[in-house]
Structures are given as structure tokens and as C-alpha cells.
Amino acid sequence: MLFVEYPKCTTCKKAKKWLTDHGVECESRHIKEDNPTVEELKEWHQKSGLPLKRFFNTSGALYREMGLKDKLADMSEDEQYSLLATNGMLVKRPVLVGADFALTGFKEAEWKEKLSIEE
């Protein structure tokens, strides 16, 4: 599995600790230093089953600075993928990617279910 994170992000830290505490091994990747490509984003989006808008970090400063709340509706999917691929800080994180799934953000119940973890 791939864990895409921004190490300074508190939600990413919480998710990483949760994975470690549950013995889940995955490769970590710094989202700002190694930005997702358009191809990766398309693959993750397809695996997630989520609307593409859920891949945007809507609470991020860059999202607000660029006024994306009002612009996304007028952009094609390809334009949105290209935009996400320009800067990792636009991508909602963390992203956990497995063979047949992709999760954005950290919702413990959702991760538990997807990883079949029981407590």
C-alpha cells in the first residue's frame, strides 16, 4: 500500500500512527516533494469511487487563494486532474492507496472497514 502524506499535517500524523498501531505496513510518500501525476490521480480517483472534488484539499490555503471553490464547476475533469498534479498541497491528504481502493482524508471507521481491521 501507498500512504501519501504531508509530514507536517496533523491529520497525516494521526493516520500514520493509526496505521502503525494496527500493524499496517505501507510505503510513505511526501506529497509536496513527490507530487501525484495526472495518471496516478486518475487511477486513485477510479479506485476511490468518489467524486473528483473530494480529491481537492478544500480547507487548504492554496485552494482558497486560487478561488477554486467557484472555478471547479466550470473545469473539465482533465483540467481538474492537471491542476491537482501541479501542486501536492491541492490534494486532500492523506491518501491511502491499495490494490483495489483509494481513501482520501482520514476517517478511522472508513479505514477500519476497508482494511478489515477489528478492535
N, CA, C and O atoms as a DFTB+ gen file, in Angstrom:
476 C
 N C O
     1  1       0.829      -1.179       0.000
     2  2       0.000       0.000       0.000
     3  2       0.874       1.243       0.000
     4  3       2.026       1.229       0.434
     5  1       0.288       2.306      -0.499
     6  2       0.978       3.585      -0.564
     7  2       0.263       4.581       0.335
     8  3      -0.954       4.747       0.249
     9  1       1.025       5.243       1.197
    10  2       0.495       6.262       2.097
    11  2       1.075       7.598       1.648
    12  3       2.264       7.863       1.827
    13  1       0.229       8.429       1.069
    14  2       0.673       9.717       0.551
    15  2       0.332      10.775       1.591
    16  3      -0.829      10.950       1.961
    17  1       1.367      11.481       2.059
    18  2       1.179      12.376       3.192
    19  2       1.969      13.669       3.050
    20  3       2.897      13.779       2.249
    21  1       1.566      14.638       3.859
    22  2       2.373      15.835       4.097
    23  2       2.794      15.692       5.555
    24  3       1.961      15.853       6.447
    25  1       4.074      15.393       5.821
    26  2       4.517      15.050       7.179
    27  2       4.162      16.063       8.266
    28  3       4.034      15.678       9.428
    29  1       4.000      17.336       7.931
    30  2       3.677      18.347       8.942
    31  2       2.182      18.385       9.264
    32  3       1.769      19.020      10.234
    33  1       1.384      17.714       8.462
    34  2      -0.077      17.723       8.615
    35  2      -0.483      16.858       9.817
    36  3      -0.102      15.691       9.898
    37  1      -1.253      17.432      10.746
    38  2      -1.636      16.690      11.948
    39  2      -2.533      15.494      11.619
    40  3      -2.433      14.451      12.265
    41  1      -3.399      15.635      10.630
    42  2      -4.258      14.510      10.245
    43  2      -3.410      13.374       9.665
    44  3      -3.676      12.200       9.924
    45  1      -2.397      13.728       8.885
    46  2      -1.500      12.707       8.332
    47  2      -0.738      11.995       9.445
    48  3      -0.568      10.776       9.412
    49  1      -0.282      12.766      10.431
    50  2       0.445      12.163      11.560
    51  2      -0.467      11.191      12.308
    52  3      -0.057      10.089      12.671
    53  1      -1.701      11.618      12.529
    54  2      -2.671      10.780      13.240
    55  2      -2.934       9.483      12.452
    56  3      -2.980       8.396      13.029
    57  1      -3.106       9.615      11.134
    58  2      -3.369       8.450      10.288
    59  2      -2.173       7.502      10.264
    60  3      -2.338       6.283      10.312
    61  1      -0.976       8.064      10.190
    62  2       0.234       7.240      10.155
    63  2       0.391       6.464      11.465
    64  3       0.730       5.281      11.457
    65  1       0.140       7.142      12.592
    66  2       0.219       6.484      13.888
    67  2      -0.821       5.370      13.960
    68  3      -0.534       4.282      14.458
    69  1      -2.020       5.640      13.466
    70  2      -3.090       4.648      13.470
    71  2      -2.681       3.415      12.651
    72  3      -2.898       2.282      13.080
    73  1      -2.095       3.638      11.484
    74  2      -1.630       2.515      10.654
    75  2      -0.567       1.704      11.400
    76  3      -0.623       0.474      11.430
    77  1       0.393       2.395      11.995
    78  2       1.464       1.734      12.747
    79  2       0.890       0.939      13.918
    80  3       1.260      -0.213      14.143
    81  1      -0.017       1.570      14.657
    82  2      -0.635       0.908      15.814
    83  2      -1.406      -0.345      15.422
    84  3      -1.573      -1.253      16.236
    85  1      -1.873      -0.397      14.191
    86  2      -2.639      -1.552      13.721
    87  2      -1.804      -2.498      12.847
    88  3      -2.338      -3.392      12.191
    89  1      -0.487      -2.281      12.855
    90  2       0.411      -3.183      12.146
    91  2       0.272      -3.155      10.636
    92  3       0.587      -4.132       9.957
    93  1      -0.196      -2.042      10.118
    94  2      -0.360      -1.919       8.659
    95  2       0.915      -1.321       8.080
    96  3       1.319      -0.212       8.429
    97  1       1.531      -2.078       7.192
    98  2       2.762      -1.595       6.573
    99  2       2.440      -0.967       5.229
   100  3       1.652      -1.498       4.447
   101  1       3.067       0.174       4.978
   102  2       2.891       0.809       3.680
   103  2       4.084       1.710       3.393
   104  3       4.832       2.107       4.286
   105  1       4.222       2.008       2.134
   106  2       5.278       2.903       1.681
   107  2       4.778       4.336       1.854
   108  3       3.671       4.663       1.426
   109  1       5.584       5.185       2.476
   110  2       5.203       6.582       2.669
   111  2       5.767       7.440       1.544
   112  3       6.851       7.185       1.020
   113  1       5.008       8.451       1.196
   114  2       5.443       9.359       0.134
   115  2       5.051      10.787       0.516
   116  3       3.908      11.049       0.892
   117  1       6.003      11.693       0.414
   118  2       5.813      13.106       0.741
   119  2       5.108      13.778      -0.448
   120  3       5.665      13.871      -1.542
   121  1       3.891      14.236      -0.216
   122  2       3.050      14.739      -1.304
   123  2       3.585      16.015      -1.954
   124  3       3.330      16.276      -3.129
   125  1       4.322      16.800      -1.185
   126  2       4.836      18.051      -1.747
   127  2       6.128      17.819      -2.529
   128  3       6.366      18.463      -3.550
   129  1       6.956      16.900      -2.045
   130  2       8.231      16.613      -2.714
   131  2       8.043      15.682      -3.909
   132  3       8.817      15.734      -4.865
   133  1       7.026      14.839      -3.858
   134  2       6.776      13.863      -4.923
   135  2       5.288      13.930      -5.270
   136  3       4.495      13.069      -4.889
   137  1       4.946      14.977      -6.003
   138  2       3.558      15.269      -6.334
   139  2       2.923      14.150      -7.166
   140  3       3.579      13.596      -8.049
   141  1       1.664      13.812      -6.899
   142  2       0.992      12.799      -7.724
   143  2       0.897      13.262      -9.184
   144  3       0.702      14.444      -9.465
   145  1       1.037      12.319     -10.085
   146  2       0.916      12.633     -11.514
   147  2      -0.551      12.556     -11.925
   148  3      -1.387      12.035     -11.188
   149  1      -0.848      13.077     -13.099
   150  2      -2.214      13.007     -13.637
   151  2      -2.651      11.546     -13.714
   152  3      -3.785      11.216     -13.367
   153  1      -1.755      10.671     -14.168
   154  2      -2.085       9.246     -14.311
   155  2      -2.413       8.631     -12.951
   156  3      -3.384       7.886     -12.818
   157  1      -1.596       8.946     -11.941
   158  2      -1.861       8.419     -10.597
   159  2      -3.201       8.931     -10.073
   160  3      -3.995       8.166      -9.526
   161  1      -3.441      10.209     -10.243
   162  2      -4.690      10.802      -9.759
   163  2      -5.899      10.148     -10.413
   164  3      -6.902       9.881      -9.750
   165  1      -5.803       9.893     -11.713
   166  2      -6.909       9.229     -12.422
   167  2      -7.140       7.832     -11.861
   168  3      -8.279       7.416     -11.651
   169  1      -6.043       7.111     -11.621
   170  2      -6.137       5.750     -11.087
   171  2      -6.748       5.774      -9.677
   172  3      -7.637       4.980      -9.368
   173  1      -6.269       6.682      -8.836
   174  2      -6.774       6.770      -7.464
   175  2      -8.245       7.167      -7.460
   176  3      -9.042       6.626      -6.694
   177  1      -8.590       8.106      -8.310
   178  2      -9.980       8.569      -8.400
   179  2     -10.888       7.400      -8.775
   180  3     -11.946       7.206      -8.176
   181  1     -10.466       6.629      -9.766
   182  2     -11.264       5.482     -10.211
   183  2     -11.403       4.454      -9.082
   184  3     -12.493       3.929      -8.852
   185  1     -10.302       4.169      -8.380
   186  2     -10.331       3.194      -7.281
   187  2     -11.189       3.669      -6.112
   188  3     -11.755       2.854      -5.383
   189  1     -11.287       4.977      -5.935
   190  2     -11.974       5.521      -4.760
   191  2     -13.494       5.468      -4.877
   192  3     -14.195       5.301      -3.879
   193  1     -13.998       5.610      -6.105
   194  2     -15.441       5.685      -6.295
   195  2     -16.022       7.013      -5.817
   196  3     -17.241       7.166      -5.731
   197  1     -15.162       7.961      -5.509
   198  2     -15.597       9.266      -5.009
   199  2     -15.683      10.291      -6.138
   200  3     -15.057      10.123      -7.185
   201  1     -16.461      11.352      -5.924
   202  2     -16.434      12.447      -6.906
   203  2     -15.034      13.075      -6.896
   204  3     -14.385      13.118      -5.851
   205  1     -14.577      13.551      -8.025
   206  2     -13.226      14.112      -8.137
   207  2     -13.030      15.283      -7.168
   208  3     -11.920      15.497      -6.681
   209  1     -14.068      16.024      -6.892
   210  2     -13.981      17.170      -5.978
   211  2     -13.446      16.733      -4.608
   212  3     -12.806      17.528      -3.919
   213  1     -13.695      15.499      -4.209
   214  2     -13.233      15.000      -2.908
   215  2     -11.709      14.837      -2.846
   216  3     -11.154      14.600      -1.774
   217  1     -11.040      14.963      -3.986
   218  2      -9.579      14.873      -4.008
   219  2      -8.920      16.233      -3.784
   220  3      -7.701      16.323      -3.644
   221  1      -9.732      17.287      -3.750
   222  2      -9.194      18.623      -3.510
   223  2      -9.155      18.923      -2.014
   224  3     -10.093      18.614      -1.279
   225  1      -8.062      19.524      -1.585
   226  2      -7.897      19.937      -0.194
   227  2      -8.634      21.265      -0.025
   228  3      -8.027      22.335      -0.072
   229  1      -9.945      21.180       0.171
   230  2     -10.790      22.374       0.206
   231  2     -10.516      23.272       1.415
   232  3     -10.918      24.435       1.423
   233  1      -9.837      22.743       2.429
   234  2      -9.530      23.580       3.589
   235  2      -8.131      24.181       3.496
   236  3      -7.701      24.896       4.401
   237  1      -7.427      23.898       2.419
   238  2      -6.062      24.402       2.267
   239  2      -6.007      25.851       1.813
   240  3      -6.902      26.343       1.126
   241  1      -4.928      26.525       2.215
   242  2      -4.745      27.933       1.867
   243  2      -4.660      28.121       0.354
   244  3      -5.230      29.068      -0.189
   245  1      -3.957      27.228      -0.323
   246  2      -3.777      27.352      -1.770
   247  2      -5.116      27.258      -2.501
   248  3      -5.369      28.005      -3.446
   249  1      -5.960      26.345      -2.062
   250  2      -7.304      26.170      -2.639
   251  2      -8.074      27.487      -2.541
   252  3      -8.700      27.931      -3.503
   253  1      -8.012      28.098      -1.364
   254  2      -8.734      29.361      -1.145
   255  2      -8.109      30.498      -1.947
   256  3      -8.819      31.285      -2.572
   257  1      -6.770      30.585      -1.928
   258  2      -6.070      31.648      -2.655
   259  2      -6.414      31.625      -4.141
   260  3      -6.556      32.671      -4.774
   261  1      -6.543      30.419      -4.685
   262  2      -6.823      30.273      -6.116
   263  2      -8.311      30.418      -6.441
   264  3      -8.700      30.402      -7.609
   265  1      -9.130      30.557      -5.417
   266  2     -10.571      30.709      -5.631
   267  2     -11.207      29.496      -6.293
   268  3     -12.131      29.635      -7.095
   269  1     -10.718      28.316      -5.961
   270  2     -11.165      27.104      -6.658
   271  2     -12.606      26.722      -6.356
   272  3     -13.246      26.034      -7.151
   273  1     -13.114      27.156      -5.225
   274  2     -14.496      26.830      -4.877
   275  2     -15.438      27.223      -6.021
   276  3     -16.378      26.501      -6.353
   277  1     -15.155      28.390      -6.613
   278  2     -16.010      28.894      -7.687
   279  2     -15.578      28.428      -9.077
   280  3     -16.372      28.460     -10.018
   281  1     -14.331      27.997      -9.209
   282  2     -13.802      27.643     -10.534
   283  2     -13.987      26.175     -10.914
   284  3     -14.109      25.859     -12.097
   285  1     -14.010      25.268      -9.924
   286  2     -14.044      23.828     -10.219
   287  2     -15.236      23.420     -11.081
   288  3     -15.100      22.584     -11.974
   289  1     -16.391      24.001     -10.819
   290  2     -17.605      23.618     -11.539
   291  2     -17.483      23.863     -13.044
   292  3     -18.119      23.178     -13.844
   293  1     -16.667      24.839     -13.418
   294  2     -16.508      25.180     -14.834
   295  2     -15.337      24.459     -15.495
   296  3     -15.080      24.644     -16.685
   297  1     -14.632      23.644     -14.725
   298  2     -13.461      22.947     -15.274
   299  2     -13.814      21.515     -15.661
   300  3     -14.620      20.857     -15.003
   301  1     -13.196      21.049     -16.738
   302  2     -13.404      19.656     -17.143
   303  2     -12.632      18.756     -16.175
   304  3     -11.779      19.224     -15.420
   305  1     -12.945      17.466     -16.209
   306  2     -12.225      16.521     -15.361
   307  2     -10.732      16.550     -15.661
   308  3      -9.908      16.536     -14.747
   309  1     -10.386      16.589     -16.947
   310  2      -8.970      16.613     -17.323
   311  2      -8.274      17.862     -16.790
   312  3      -7.124      17.793     -16.354
   313  1      -8.963      19.003     -16.822
   314  2      -8.392      20.233     -16.287
   315  2      -8.192      20.118     -14.779
   316  3      -7.197      20.602     -14.240
   317  1      -9.141      19.475     -14.102
   318  2      -9.017      19.292     -12.659
   319  2      -7.842      18.373     -12.314
   320  3      -7.084      18.649     -11.384
   321  1      -7.696      17.280     -13.067
   322  2      -6.556      16.377     -12.845
   323  2      -5.245      17.133     -13.032
   324  3      -4.327      17.019     -12.220
   325  1      -5.171      17.905     -14.111
   326  2      -3.942      18.660     -14.402
   327  2      -3.631      19.643     -13.289
   328  3      -2.476      19.796     -12.890
   329  1      -4.656      20.304     -12.793
   330  2      -4.475      21.263     -11.708
   331  2      -3.974      20.552     -10.448
   332  3      -3.024      21.014      -9.817
   333  1      -4.597      19.443     -10.079
   334  2      -4.171      18.684      -8.894
   335  2      -2.714      18.242      -9.014
   336  3      -1.983      18.207      -8.025
   337  1      -2.304      17.909     -10.226
   338  2      -0.943      17.407     -10.448
   339  2       0.108      18.518     -10.390
   340  3       1.305      18.230     -10.375
   341  1      -0.324      19.785     -10.358
   342  2       0.654      20.882     -10.320
   343  2       1.217      21.111      -8.932
   344  3       2.337      21.602      -8.794
   345  1       0.451      20.761      -7.887
   346  2       0.903      21.061      -6.529
   347  2       0.240      20.110      -5.538
   348  3      -0.984      20.083      -5.412
   349  1       1.061      19.330      -4.838
   350  2       0.548      18.364      -3.872
   351  2      -0.298      18.988      -2.780
   352  3      -1.124      18.310      -2.169
   353  1      -0.100      20.277      -2.528
   354  2      -0.860      20.929      -1.468
   355  2      -2.329      21.126      -1.858
   356  3      -3.152      21.466      -1.009
   357  1      -2.656      20.918      -3.112
   358  2      -4.053      20.995      -3.545
   359  2      -4.802      19.692      -3.290
   360  3      -6.032      19.657      -3.315
   361  1      -4.049      18.621      -3.045
   362  2      -4.638      17.293      -2.907
   363  2      -5.021      17.021      -1.453
   364  3      -4.232      17.246      -0.536
   365  1      -6.238      16.535      -1.263
   366  2      -6.691      16.158       0.088
   367  2      -5.818      15.015       0.571
   368  3      -5.545      14.063      -0.161
   369  1      -5.389      15.129       1.807
   370  2      -4.483      14.117       2.335
   371  2      -4.907      13.731       3.741
   372  3      -5.673      14.449       4.384
   373  1      -4.419      12.623       4.207
   374  2      -3.578      11.658       3.489
   375  2      -4.384      10.884       2.451
   376  3      -5.615      10.889       2.461
   377  1      -3.656      10.220       1.559
   378  2      -4.277       9.309       0.599
   379  2      -3.677       7.940       0.866
   380  3      -2.456       7.784       0.907
   381  1      -4.538       6.953       1.046
   382  2      -4.075       5.579       1.233
   383  2      -4.531       4.791       0.019
   384  3      -5.727       4.689      -0.255
   385  1      -3.565       4.233      -0.709
   386  2      -3.871       3.528      -1.941
   387  2      -3.508       2.058      -1.820
   388  3      -2.366       1.709      -1.519
   389  1      -4.487       1.207      -2.055
   390  2      -4.265      -0.230      -2.047
   391  2      -4.481      -0.782      -3.449
   392  3      -4.666      -0.024      -4.401
   393  1      -4.458      -2.091      -3.569
   394  2      -4.610      -2.723      -4.882
   395  2      -5.946      -2.380      -5.537
   396  3      -6.017      -2.201      -6.752
   397  1      -7.005      -2.289      -4.731
   398  2      -8.324      -2.062      -5.322
   399  2      -9.103      -0.933      -4.644
   400  3     -10.329      -0.874      -4.739
   401  1      -8.389      -0.045      -3.966
   402  2      -9.075       1.077      -3.316
   403  2      -8.150       2.277      -3.161
   404  3      -6.929       2.160      -3.256
   405  1      -8.757       3.424      -2.923
   406  2      -8.029       4.645      -2.567
   407  2      -8.911       5.410      -1.585
   408  3     -10.094       5.636      -1.840
   409  1      -8.322       5.801      -0.467
   410  2      -9.039       6.567       0.546
   411  2      -8.410       7.948       0.658
   412  3      -7.186       8.075       0.694
   413  1      -9.250       8.993       0.715
   414  2      -8.729      10.344       0.897
   415  2      -9.172      10.856       2.253
   416  3     -10.289      10.588       2.698
   417  1      -8.284      11.597       2.908
   418  2      -8.595      12.074       4.248
   419  2      -8.527      10.898       5.209
   420  3      -8.387       9.751       4.784
   421  1      -8.624      11.175       6.482
   422  2      -8.560      10.084       7.461
   423  2      -9.851      10.023       8.252
   424  3     -10.115      10.854       9.121
   425  1     -10.649       9.018       7.928
   426  2     -11.849       8.716       8.705
   427  2     -11.638       7.307       9.228
   428  3     -11.709       6.334       8.476
   429  1     -11.378       7.207      10.530
   430  2     -10.984       5.936      11.136
   431  2     -11.944       4.792      10.801
   432  3     -11.499       3.697      10.458
   433  1     -13.233       5.030      10.895
   434  2     -14.214       3.966      10.635
   435  2     -14.102       3.462       9.194
   436  3     -14.180       2.261       8.932
   437  1     -13.921       4.396       8.277
   438  2     -13.796       4.047       6.858
   439  2     -12.527       3.229       6.620
   440  3     -12.555       2.234       5.895
   441  1     -11.427       3.643       7.223
   442  2     -10.161       2.936       7.054
   443  2     -10.236       1.539       7.668
   444  3      -9.758       0.568       7.082
   445  1     -10.840       1.448       8.855
   446  2     -11.007       0.151       9.533
   447  2     -11.735      -0.824       8.633
   448  3     -11.318      -1.968       8.449
   449  1     -12.837      -0.340       8.077
   450  2     -13.672      -1.198       7.215
   451  2     -12.893      -1.631       5.977
   452  3     -12.897      -2.810       5.625
   453  1     -12.228      -0.691       5.316
   454  2     -11.515      -1.004       4.077
   455  2     -10.343      -1.950       4.326
   456  3     -10.032      -2.794       3.486
   457  1      -9.695      -1.807       5.480
   458  2      -8.541      -2.647       5.797
   459  2      -8.910      -3.874       6.606
   460  3      -8.039      -4.636       7.025
   461  1     -10.219      -4.068       6.829
   462  2     -10.725      -5.208       7.596
   463  2     -10.039      -5.335       8.957
   464  3      -9.559      -6.404       9.334
   465  1     -10.006      -4.230       9.674
   466  2      -9.387      -4.217      10.996
   467  2     -10.480      -4.215      12.049
   468  3     -11.400      -3.397      12.023
   469  1     -10.353      -5.144      12.966
   470  2     -11.327      -5.239      14.063
   471  2     -10.601      -4.949      15.371
   472  3      -9.443      -5.322      15.555
   473  1     -11.304      -4.278      16.271
   474  2     -10.676      -3.989      17.567
   475  2     -11.455      -4.640      18.665
   476  3     -11.093      -4.520      19.835
